[in-house]
């Protein structure tokens, strides 16, 4: 994703309608777009991690190992 920051999106000044947008404004818009892409990718990765974690916890909660572990903790 970090490689995307500089290589996937760039500002082409020759394509910029400078009568409508200043270079500074175009740079700011580009920055916001890049940041949004990075944050969405991080959010997706976190969401996938959370879903997998919940699935594992669900499997563990239905397994006898949890009861065994709890018994051992409270027994001591």
PAMI-688404 format. One record per atom (N, C-alpha, C): residue number from 1; residue in one letter; atom name; x, y negated, z. Coordinates in nm, 2 decimals. Each point is the difference from the previous one (the first is absolute). Layout:
     i   aa   at       c1       c2       c3
   NUM    A   CA        X        Y        Z
...
// end
This chain:
     i   aa   at       c1       c2       c3
     1    X    N     0.08     0.12     0.00
     1    X   CA    -0.08    -0.12     0.00
     1    X    C     0.09    -0.13     0.00
     2    X    N     0.11     0.01     0.07
     2    X   CA     0.09    -0.12     0.00
     2    X    C     0.05    -0.03    -0.13
     3    X    N     0.03     0.11    -0.08
     3    X   CA     0.05    -0.03    -0.14
     3    X    C    -0.11    -0.07    -0.08
     4    X    N    -0.12     0.03     0.03
     4    X   CA    -0.11    -0.07    -0.07
     4    X    C     0.00    -0.15     0.02
     5    X    N     0.05    -0.05     0.11
     5    X   CA     0.00    -0.14     0.04
     5    X    C     0.06    -0.08    -0.11
     6    X    N     0.11     0.04    -0.05
     6    X   CA     0.08    -0.08    -0.10
     6    X    C    -0.02     0.05    -0.14
     7    X    N    -0.03     0.13    -0.02
     7    X   CA     0.00     0.05    -0.14
     7    X    C    -0.14     0.01    -0.06
     8    X    N    -0.10     0.03     0.07
     8    X   CA    -0.13     0.02    -0.06
     8    X    C    -0.07    -0.13    -0.04
     9    X    N     0.01    -0.10     0.09
     9    X   CA    -0.07    -0.13    -0.03
     9    X    C     0.11    -0.11     0.00
    10    X    N    -0.01    -0.08    -0.10
    10    X   CA     0.09    -0.12     0.00
    10    X    C    -0.08    -0.11    -0.07
    11    X    N     0.06    -0.12     0.02
    11    X   CA    -0.06    -0.12    -0.06
    11    X    C     0.07    -0.03    -0.13
    12    X    N    -0.08    -0.01    -0.10
    12    X   CA     0.06    -0.04    -0.13
    12    X    C    -0.04    -0.15    -0.03
    13    X    N     0.09    -0.08     0.02
    13    X   CA    -0.02    -0.15    -0.02
    13    X    C    -0.05    -0.03    -0.14
    14    X    N     0.04     0.07    -0.10
    14    X   CA    -0.05    -0.03    -0.13
    14    X    C    -0.15     0.03    -0.02
    15    X    N    -0.05     0.09     0.09
    15    X   CA    -0.14     0.03    -0.01
    15    X    C    -0.09    -0.08     0.09
    16    X    N     0.06    -0.09     0.08
    16    X   CA    -0.07    -0.08     0.10
    16    X    C    -0.06    -0.12    -0.06
    17    X    N    -0.13    -0.02     0.01
    17    X   CA    -0.06    -0.13    -0.05
    17    X    C     0.03    -0.11     0.10
    18    X    N     0.11    -0.06    -0.01
    18    X   CA     0.05    -0.10     0.10
    18    X    C    -0.09    -0.12     0.01
    19    X    N    -0.09    -0.02    -0.10
    19    X   CA    -0.10    -0.11     0.01
    19    X    C    -0.11     0.03     0.10
    20    X    N    -0.01     0.13     0.03
    20    X   CA    -0.11     0.05     0.09
    20    X    C     0.06     0.04     0.14
    21    X    N     0.12     0.07    -0.01
    21    X   CA     0.06     0.05     0.13
    21    X    C     0.15    -0.05     0.00
    22    X    N     0.04    -0.05     0.12
    22    X   CA     0.14    -0.03     0.02
    22    X    C     0.08     0.13     0.02
    23    X    N     0.13    -0.01    -0.02
    23    X   CA     0.08     0.12     0.02
    23    X    C     0.00     0.04     0.14
    24    X    N     0.00    -0.09     0.10
    24    X   CA    -0.01     0.03     0.14
    24    X    C    -0.13     0.07     0.03
    25    X    N    -0.11    -0.04    -0.05
    25    X   CA    -0.13     0.06     0.02
    25    X    C     0.00     0.14    -0.06
    26    X    N     0.06     0.02    -0.11
    26    X   CA     0.00     0.13    -0.07
    26    X    C     0.09     0.09     0.09
    27    X    N     0.11    -0.05     0.05
    27    X   CA     0.09     0.08     0.09
    27    X    C    -0.07     0.04     0.12
    28    X    N    -0.08    -0.09     0.06
    28    X   CA    -0.08     0.04     0.12
    28    X    C    -0.11     0.10    -0.03
    29    X    N    -0.06    -0.01    -0.11
    29    X   CA    -0.10     0.10    -0.04
    29    X    C     0.06     0.14    -0.02
    30    X    N     0.12     0.00    -0.07
    30    X   CA     0.07     0.12    -0.02
    30    X    C     0.04     0.07     0.13
    31    X    N     0.05    -0.08     0.09
    31    X   CA     0.04     0.04     0.14
    31    X    C    -0.12     0.07     0.07
    32    X    N    -0.11    -0.07    -0.01
    32    X   CA    -0.12     0.06     0.07
    32    X    C    -0.04     0.13    -0.06
    33    X    N     0.00     0.01    -0.13
    33    X   CA    -0.03     0.12    -0.07
    33    X    C     0.09     0.12     0.04
    34    X    N     0.13    -0.03     0.00
    34    X   CA     0.10     0.10     0.04
    34    X    C    -0.02     0.04     0.15
    35    X    N    -0.02    -0.09     0.08
    35    X   CA    -0.03     0.03     0.15
    35    X    C    -0.12     0.08     0.01
    36    X    N    -0.11    -0.03    -0.07
    36    X   CA    -0.12     0.08     0.01
    36    X    C     0.02     0.14    -0.05
    37    X    N     0.08     0.02    -0.10
    37    X   CA     0.03     0.13    -0.05
    37    X    C     0.08     0.09     0.10
    38    X    N     0.10    -0.07     0.07
    38    X   CA     0.08     0.07     0.10
    38    X    C    -0.09     0.04     0.12
    39    X    N    -0.08    -0.10     0.04
    39    X   CA    -0.09     0.03     0.12
    39    X    C    -0.10     0.11    -0.03
    40    X    N    -0.06     0.00    -0.12
    40    X   CA    -0.09     0.11    -0.04
    40    X    C     0.07     0.13     0.00
    41    X    N     0.12     0.01    -0.05
    41    X   CA     0.07     0.13     0.00
    41    X    C     0.03     0.04     0.14
    42    X    N     0.04    -0.09     0.09
    42    X   CA     0.03     0.04     0.14
    42    X    C    -0.13     0.04     0.06
    43    X    N    -0.11    -0.06    -0.02
    43    X   CA    -0.13     0.03     0.06
    43    X    C    -0.04     0.14    -0.05
    44    X    N     0.02     0.03    -0.13
    44    X   CA    -0.04     0.13    -0.05
    44    X    C     0.08     0.11     0.06
    45    X    N     0.13    -0.02     0.02
    45    X   CA     0.09     0.09     0.06
    45    X    C    -0.04     0.03     0.15
    46    X    N    -0.04    -0.11     0.07
    46    X   CA    -0.04     0.01     0.14
    46    X    C    -0.13     0.08     0.00
    47    X    N    -0.09    -0.03    -0.09
    47    X   CA    -0.13     0.06     0.00
    47    X    C     0.01     0.15    -0.02
    48    X    N     0.09     0.04    -0.10
    48    X   CA     0.02     0.14    -0.03
    48    X    C     0.07     0.07     0.13
    49    X    N     0.09    -0.07     0.06
    49    X   CA     0.06     0.06     0.12
    49    X    C    -0.11     0.02     0.11
    50    X    N    -0.08    -0.10     0.02
    50    X   CA    -0.11     0.01     0.10
    50    X    C    -0.09     0.12    -0.03
    51    X    N    -0.04     0.01    -0.12
    51    X   CA    -0.09     0.11    -0.04
    51    X    C     0.06     0.14     0.02
    52    X    N     0.13     0.01    -0.03
    52    X   CA     0.07     0.13     0.02
    52    X    C     0.01     0.02     0.15
    53    X    N     0.03    -0.10     0.08
    53    X   CA     0.01     0.01     0.14
    53    X    C    -0.13     0.05     0.06
    54    X    N    -0.11    -0.06    -0.04
    54    X   CA    -0.13     0.04     0.05
    54    X    C    -0.03     0.14    -0.03
    55    X    N     0.03     0.04    -0.12
    55    X   CA    -0.02     0.14    -0.04
    55    X    C     0.07     0.10     0.09
    56    X    N     0.13    -0.04     0.03
    56    X   CA     0.08     0.09     0.08
    56    X    C    -0.06     0.00     0.14
    57    X    N    -0.04    -0.11     0.06
    57    X   CA    -0.06    -0.01     0.13
    57    X    C    -0.13     0.08     0.00
    58    X    N    -0.08    -0.01    -0.10
    58    X   CA    -0.12     0.08    -0.01
    58    X    C     0.03     0.15     0.01
    59    X    N     0.10     0.04    -0.08
    59    X   CA     0.03     0.14     0.00
    59    X    C     0.05     0.05     0.14
    60    X    N     0.08    -0.09     0.06
    60    X   CA     0.06     0.04     0.13
    60    X    C    -0.11     0.00     0.11
    61    X    N    -0.10    -0.09    -0.01
    61    X   CA    -0.10    -0.01     0.10
    61    X    C    -0.09     0.13    -0.01
    62    X    N    -0.01     0.06    -0.11
    62    X   CA    -0.08     0.12    -0.01
    62    X    C     0.08     0.13     0.02
    63    X    N     0.13    -0.02     0.02
    63    X   CA     0.08     0.12     0.03
    63    X    C     0.01     0.02     0.15
    64    X    N     0.03     0.13     0.03
    64    X   CA     0.01     0.04     0.14
    64    X    C     0.13    -0.06     0.07
    65    X    N     0.09    -0.05    -0.08
    65    X   CA     0.13    -0.05     0.06
    65    X    C    -0.03    -0.12     0.09
    66    X    N    -0.10    -0.08    -0.04
    66    X   CA    -0.02    -0.12     0.08
    66    X    C    -0.05     0.04     0.14
    67    X    N    -0.09     0.10     0.01
    67    X   CA    -0.05     0.05     0.13
    67    X    C     0.11     0.06     0.08
    68    X    N     0.09     0.07    -0.07
    68    X   CA     0.11     0.06     0.07
    68    X    C     0.09    -0.11     0.06
    69    X    N     0.03    -0.10    -0.08
    69    X   CA     0.09    -0.11     0.04
    69    X    C    -0.06    -0.08     0.12
    70    X    N    -0.13    -0.03    -0.01
    70    X   CA    -0.07    -0.07     0.11
    70    X    C     0.00     0.09     0.12
    71    X    N    -0.02     0.12    -0.01
    71    X   CA     0.00     0.09     0.12
    71    X    C     0.14     0.00     0.07
    72    X    N     0.10     0.00    -0.09
    72    X   CA     0.14     0.00     0.06
    72    X    C     0.03    -0.13     0.07
    73    X    N    -0.05    -0.11    -0.06
    73    X   CA     0.03    -0.13     0.06
    73    X    C    -0.07    -0.01     0.14
    74    X    N    -0.13     0.04     0.00
    74    X   CA    -0.08    -0.02     0.12
    74    X    C     0.04     0.11     0.11
    75    X    N     0.06     0.11    -0.05
    75    X   CA     0.03     0.10     0.09
    75    X    C     0.12    -0.04     0.09
    76    X    N     0.09    -0.08    -0.06
    76    X   CA     0.12    -0.04     0.07
    76    X    C    -0.03    -0.12     0.08
// end
